[in-house]
Amino acid sequence: MLVEILSLCIGVLFAVSVIMVRLKASTRPTNAKKILLPPIFMSTGALMFLVPACRVSWKEAIIAFMIGMLFSILLIKTSSFEWQNNQVYLKRSKAFIFILLGLLIIRAIMKIMVEKSVNLPQTSGLFFILAFGMILPWRIVMYIMYRHFINEKKTFVN
């Protein structure tokens, strides 16, 4: 029981730190690299599946990824860009922080429920897949939106 509580606390700590980093990111200009690198860096976490105790079935992995994709819709809807001093910035959405906190609460509740039927390493694997399923589509769509935003400016200027 202590291990589950500790893992939940660590997960919440990481999530809060991600929220803080995300909020700070909106104060600096963005570019394609800043949009696309986070899922690439996060993908290294898939190395956990080299450990047999972390492995989950394909069915569970697909379901976790699809739930993450559903969550990504909220992130996509609250992501947009704006020009400031001739540079592109992520436009801060008032709803974004509440959506991230809401997703954090939902994920924490899901984690508590899943841990009742799946061991801790597998729970970690499932929630890694869920998080990756949330971040990957969000960042891909953000990149497409970014390219469109940049091209609109070029078209408008020419």
Summary of the structure (lengths in Angstrom):
residues: 158
radius of gyration: 17.4
end to end distance: 62.9
largest distance: 62.9
contacts: 433
relative contact order: 0.19
helix: 79%
strand: 6%
